[in-house]
Amino acid sequence: MSEYLLIAITCFGFGFAVAYWFKGKKLEEKLKTTNEEAERVIKDANRQAGTLRKEANLEIKDKFLKMKSDFDFETKETRRELNKKEQRLLHKEEKVEVKIEQADRKEREIGRKFRKLQKRTENLVRNEKEYKKLLDEQKKQLEKISGLTAEQAKELLIRAMENEARYEGARMIKRIENESNEEAAKKAKKIIANAIQRYAGDFIAERAVSVVQLPSDEMKGRIIGREGRNIRALEAATGIDLIIDDTPEAVILSGFNPIRREVARLSLIKLISDGRIHPARIEDVVQKVKQEVDATIKEVGEQAAFDLGVHGIHTELIKTLGRLKFRTSYAQNVLQHSVEVGFLCGIMAAELGLNQKIARRMGLLHDLGKAVDHEVEGPHALIGSNLAKKYGESYKIVHAIAAHHEDVPPSSVYAILVQSADSLSGARPGARREMLENYIKRLEDLEKIANSFNGVANTYAIQAGRELRVIVESSIISDEDAILLSRDVVKKIEEALTFPGQIRVTVIRETRSVEYANK
């Protein structure tokens, strides 16, 4: 049994030894294979690392060469720019040096002149003192010789020179007036006569109507309505007061705005003809009539511009111009007056060789301000000029509108033309009417102004106030003083009074010698 055990142990040991040897052999082979694989991987890695190193070196060299090329190019450009700037700076430096030299020369020259000037000033001061001393001595000698002080002699000399100057001035004024009046009067009369002959306007223009005739007095009750609701609705819609009194078959419309008064008049006529009078109907009719009146305003404005051959006027100015159809001045329709002034301006401009279209345009637009002067404060001439300027009219036209009543001084021939045409249109017979009280007051004011001057004996306003004759005392007023007096009277009339056209002032001086024969 022990033998078998020994044999078994021996076999087991031998088998274990053989197994260990085989295992060692396999491990050795595996290790060898692993080492070979590791060497191969290391070789491949080394080979790839070499390849990458070479590629990196090549890439670095390429970048380096490119950067070097760029750096060289930028360096060349920078050097070129620096060279240019250096050349410019050198050039400027040379100029500055030249200017400094010129400034130094000028400074030296100025200093030399200043020294000369100081010497001259000193000489002048010294001479002035000597002259003043001599003049004082001469004044004292003259005062001893004449027996008058310097102030008394100066006053006598000034008075003598003033009288002589006034006398010579009056003679010169008279001579110039005689020479200029001969030529100007002929030319002006010819131009004005031609203008009036070539334009034939109506003597009496249309007036705004403020009375509506009724078919019967029963219609007044219908207009008033139950508890006055109809008349209140009409007044509220139109802004015009309706006066219903004892006047047979008539209603009076009272309102300051002529456009609203016309709307009220037409609305009332339509309501009367239709017969249906109630608040809703009144509002509807008034609205329609307003549209019709607006269309009429634009149409008459366009017609006025067309009649005068004036084109390119702004639409708002056309509407403003059309509103003048419902405005009157001294019973003269302002739109008709504006058209008339436009024609007269064009005719006179043609006689003087000026632009007729510009002159007509000025004449047509000169009274624009009267269409809105009840809404805007200020003289209508300035209001109209602001409107024309706002809507693109030229400076000449704006100035002529502003100057036609001398709210601004006229500075062109066209402005004088508009003034003249405006006076012609308003002063011709039948163009305007005047209240008797205003007429008498104007005559009294004319005579009062003339009587306020020293040396005036009597005054007479004749030819409906178109001429003022002033009779002076010959012992107080000389012929030369009469010329100055006529000018002073005219100036005071222009400052104190407002009147259409012109007023002629005639100063009459006469010397009478009276003797009596006795027996």
Solvent accessible surface area in square Angstrom, and as a share of the most:
residue,aa,sasa,rsa
1,M,192,0.86
2,S,83,0.54
3,E,126,0.56
4,Y,162,0.61
5,L,109,0.54
6,L,119,0.59
7,I,98,0.50
8,A,55,0.42
9,I,100,0.51
10,T,83,0.48
11,C,80,0.48
12,F,149,0.62
13,G,36,0.34
14,F,143,0.59
15,G,36,0.34
16,F,131,0.55
17,A,55,0.43
18,V,52,0.30
19,A,58,0.45
20,Y,152,0.58
21,W,147,0.52
22,F,107,0.45
23,K,126,0.53
24,G,32,0.31
25,K,90,0.38
26,K,140,0.59
27,L,104,0.52
28,E,110,0.49
29,E,99,0.45
30,K,138,0.59
31,L,107,0.53
32,K,128,0.54
33,T,85,0.50
34,T,73,0.42
35,N,71,0.36
36,E,96,0.43
37,E,76,0.34
38,A,43,0.34
39,E,97,0.44
40,R,124,0.45
41,V,79,0.45
42,I,98,0.50
43,K,131,0.55
44,D,38,0.20
45,A,52,0.40
46,N,94,0.48
47,R,148,0.54
48,Q,117,0.52
49,A,39,0.31
50,G,15,0.14
51,T,68,0.40
52,L,115,0.57
53,R,145,0.53
54,K,141,0.60
55,E,95,0.43
56,A,45,0.35
57,N,69,0.35
58,L,111,0.55
59,E,96,0.43
60,I,110,0.56
61,K,123,0.52
62,D,90,0.46
63,K,117,0.50
64,F,127,0.53
65,L,108,0.54
66,K,139,0.59
67,M,133,0.59
68,K,108,0.46
69,S,66,0.43
70,D,69,0.36
71,F,132,0.55
72,D,58,0.30
73,F,126,0.53
74,E,106,0.47
75,T,33,0.19
76,K,125,0.53
77,E,62,0.28
78,T,74,0.43
79,R,153,0.56
80,R,112,0.41
81,E,81,0.36
82,L,104,0.52
83,N,81,0.42
84,K,98,0.42
85,K,102,0.43
86,E,93,0.42
87,Q,117,0.52
88,R,124,0.45
89,L,115,0.57
90,L,85,0.42
91,H,98,0.44
92,K,121,0.51
93,E,93,0.42
94,E,103,0.46
95,K,106,0.45
96,V,79,0.45
97,E,90,0.40
98,V,77,0.44
99,K,133,0.57
100,I,92,0.47
101,E,96,0.43
102,Q,79,0.35
103,A,55,0.43
104,D,56,0.29
105,R,127,0.46
106,K,130,0.55
107,E,118,0.53
108,R,144,0.53
109,E,68,0.31
110,I,111,0.57
111,G,22,0.21
112,R,117,0.43
113,K,120,0.51
114,F,108,0.45
115,R,136,0.50
116,K,115,0.49
117,L,103,0.51
118,Q,83,0.37
119,K,134,0.57
120,R,160,0.59
121,T,66,0.38
122,E,107,0.48
123,N,60,0.31
124,L,118,0.59
125,V,67,0.38
126,R,125,0.46
127,N,53,0.27
128,E,114,0.51
129,K,139,0.59
130,E,89,0.40
131,Y,133,0.51
132,K,132,0.56
133,K,133,0.56
134,L,96,0.48
135,L,98,0.49
136,D,60,0.31
137,E,78,0.35
138,Q,101,0.45
139,K,102,0.43
140,K,127,0.54
141,Q,110,0.49
142,L,113,0.56
143,E,62,0.28
144,K,171,0.72
145,I,145,0.73
146,S,68,0.44
147,G,64,0.62
148,L,66,0.33
149,T,71,0.41
150,A,40,0.31
151,E,119,0.53
152,Q,88,0.39
153,A,47,0.37
154,K,108,0.46
155,E,98,0.44
156,L,92,0.46
157,L,110,0.55
158,I,98,0.50
159,R,114,0.42
160,A,58,0.45
161,M,114,0.51
162,E,95,0.43
163,N,87,0.45
164,E,109,0.49
165,A,64,0.50
166,R,124,0.45
167,Y,104,0.40
168,E,79,0.36
169,G,26,0.25
170,A,1,0.00
171,R,127,0.46
172,M,101,0.45
173,I,47,0.24
174,K,97,0.41
175,R,128,0.47
176,I,85,0.43
177,E,50,0.22
178,N,76,0.39
179,E,98,0.44
180,S,54,0.35
181,N,81,0.41
182,E,111,0.50
183,E,125,0.56
184,A,55,0.43
185,A,39,0.30
186,K,146,0.62
187,K,106,0.45
188,A,46,0.36
189,K,143,0.61
190,K,125,0.53
191,I,14,0.07
192,I,60,0.30
193,A,43,0.33
194,N,38,0.19
195,A,0,0.00
196,I,86,0.44
197,Q,142,0.63
198,R,143,0.52
199,Y,34,0.13
200,A,101,0.78
201,G,23,0.22
202,D,93,0.48
203,F,134,0.56
204,I,136,0.69
205,A,17,0.13
206,E,113,0.51
207,R,134,0.49
208,A,32,0.25
209,V,75,0.43
210,S,40,0.26
211,V,60,0.35
212,V,5,0.03
213,Q,130,0.58
214,L,9,0.05
215,P,90,0.57
216,S,42,0.27
217,D,76,0.39
218,E,145,0.65
219,M,19,0.08
220,K,23,0.10
221,G,46,0.44
222,R,118,0.43
223,I,3,0.01
224,I,65,0.33
225,G,18,0.18
226,R,184,0.67
227,E,153,0.69
228,G,10,0.09
229,R,116,0.42
230,N,9,0.05
231,I,28,0.14
232,R,140,0.51
233,A,18,0.14
234,L,3,0.02
235,E,50,0.23
236,A,88,0.69
237,A,27,0.21
238,T,7,0.04
239,G,46,0.44
240,I,1,0.01
241,D,86,0.44
242,L,11,0.06
243,I,76,0.39
244,I,42,0.21
245,D,66,0.34
246,D,140,0.73
247,T,52,0.30
248,P,98,0.62
249,E,78,0.35
250,A,4,0.03
251,V,0,0.00
252,I,53,0.27
253,L,3,0.02
254,S,47,0.30
255,G,25,0.24
256,F,166,0.69
257,N,22,0.11
258,P,16,0.10
259,I,24,0.12
260,R,126,0.46
261,R,38,0.14
262,E,21,0.09
263,V,7,0.04
264,A,0,0.00
265,R,50,0.18
266,L,52,0.26
267,S,0,0.00
268,L,2,0.01
269,I,73,0.37
270,K,81,0.34
271,L,1,0.00
272,I,24,0.12
273,S,94,0.60
274,D,58,0.30
275,G,18,0.17
276,R,136,0.50
277,I,23,0.11
278,H,74,0.33
279,P,41,0.26
280,A,71,0.55
281,R,51,0.18
282,I,1,0.01
283,E,106,0.48
284,D,61,0.31
285,V,6,0.03
286,V,4,0.02
287,Q,99,0.44
288,K,105,0.45
289,V,0,0.00
290,K,78,0.33
291,Q,114,0.50
292,E,80,0.36
293,V,3,0.02
294,D,88,0.46
295,A,63,0.49
296,T,51,0.30
297,I,8,0.04
298,K,78,0.33
299,E,113,0.51
300,V,29,0.17
301,G,0,0.00
302,E,82,0.37
303,Q,93,0.41
304,A,5,0.04
305,A,7,0.05
306,F,144,0.60
307,D,71,0.37
308,L,4,0.02
309,G,27,0.26
310,V,7,0.04
311,H,130,0.58
312,G,74,0.71
313,I,21,0.10
314,H,80,0.36
315,T,65,0.38
316,E,70,0.32
317,L,0,0.00
318,I,14,0.07
319,K,81,0.34
320,T,15,0.09
321,L,0,0.00
322,G,0,0.00
323,R,55,0.20
324,L,0,0.00
325,K,56,0.24
326,F,16,0.07
327,R,63,0.23
328,T,43,0.25
329,S,21,0.13
330,Y,107,0.41
331,A,21,0.16
332,Q,6,0.03
333,N,9,0.05
334,V,1,0.01
335,L,17,0.08
336,Q,61,0.27
337,H,4,0.02
338,S,0,0.00
339,V,17,0.09
340,E,1,0.00
341,V,0,0.00
342,G,0,0.00
343,F,59,0.24
344,L,6,0.03
345,C,0,0.00
346,G,1,0.01
347,I,17,0.08
348,M,5,0.02
349,A,0,0.00
350,A,38,0.29
351,E,60,0.27
352,L,73,0.36
353,G,68,0.66
354,L,54,0.27
355,N,72,0.37
356,Q,73,0.33
357,K,139,0.59
358,I,50,0.25
359,A,1,0.00
360,R,58,0.21
361,R,40,0.15
362,M,1,0.00
363,G,0,0.00
364,L,0,0.00
365,L,0,0.00
366,H,0,0.00
367,D,1,0.01
368,L,0,0.00
369,G,0,0.00
370,K,19,0.08
371,A,6,0.05
372,V,17,0.09
373,D,40,0.21
374,H,55,0.25
375,E,102,0.46
376,V,74,0.43
377,E,169,0.76
378,G,47,0.46
379,P,67,0.42
380,H,34,0.15
381,A,0,0.00
382,L,60,0.30
383,I,10,0.05
384,G,0,0.00
385,S,6,0.04
386,N,98,0.50
387,L,33,0.16
388,A,0,0.00
389,K,141,0.60
390,K,146,0.62
391,Y,53,0.20
392,G,69,0.66
393,E,19,0.09
394,S,62,0.40
395,Y,166,0.63
396,K,101,0.43
397,I,8,0.04
398,V,20,0.12
399,H,21,0.09
400,A,1,0.00
401,I,0,0.00
402,A,9,0.07
403,A,0,0.00
404,H,6,0.03
405,H,96,0.43
406,E,114,0.51
407,D,60,0.31
408,V,46,0.26
409,P,112,0.70
410,P,41,0.26
411,S,85,0.55
412,S,37,0.24
413,V,84,0.48
414,Y,25,0.09
415,A,0,0.00
416,I,85,0.43
417,L,11,0.05
418,V,1,0.00
419,Q,30,0.13
420,S,39,0.25
421,A,0,0.00
422,D,13,0.07
423,S,42,0.27
424,L,33,0.16
425,S,0,0.00
426,G,4,0.04
427,A,36,0.28
428,R,53,0.19
429,P,107,0.67
430,G,42,0.40
431,A,4,0.03
432,R,60,0.22
433,R,128,0.47
434,E,63,0.28
435,M,108,0.48
436,L,119,0.59
437,E,117,0.52
438,N,78,0.40
439,Y,66,0.25
440,I,77,0.39
441,K,121,0.51
442,R,21,0.08
443,L,34,0.17
444,E,102,0.46
445,D,34,0.17
446,L,0,0.00
447,E,57,0.26
448,K,148,0.63
449,I,17,0.09
450,A,0,0.00
451,N,81,0.41
452,S,70,0.45
453,F,47,0.20
454,N,126,0.65
455,G,8,0.08
456,V,23,0.13
457,A,47,0.36
458,N,72,0.37
459,T,12,0.07
460,Y,109,0.41
461,A,19,0.14
462,I,53,0.27
463,Q,118,0.52
464,A,57,0.44
465,G,0,0.00
466,R,73,0.27
467,E,7,0.03
468,L,0,0.00
469,R,99,0.36
470,V,0,0.00
471,I,54,0.28
472,V,7,0.04
473,E,76,0.34
474,S,34,0.22
475,S,108,0.70
476,I,88,0.44
477,I,17,0.09
478,S,42,0.27
479,D,76,0.39
480,E,36,0.16
481,D,47,0.25
482,A,12,0.10
483,I,24,0.12
484,L,35,0.18
485,L,12,0.06
486,S,26,0.17
487,R,115,0.42
488,D,68,0.35
489,V,0,0.00
490,V,54,0.31
491,K,128,0.54
492,K,82,0.35
493,I,4,0.02
494,E,112,0.50
495,E,128,0.57
496,A,66,0.51
497,L,32,0.16
498,T,126,0.73
499,F,50,0.21
500,P,27,0.17
501,G,20,0.19
502,Q,146,0.65
503,I,22,0.11
504,R,160,0.58
505,V,23,0.13
506,T,38,0.22
507,V,29,0.16
508,I,63,0.32
509,R,78,0.28
510,E,83,0.37
511,T,109,0.63
512,R,188,0.68
513,S,108,0.70
514,V,99,0.57
515,E,155,0.70
516,Y,180,0.68
517,A,109,0.84
518,N,136,0.70
519,K,257,1.09
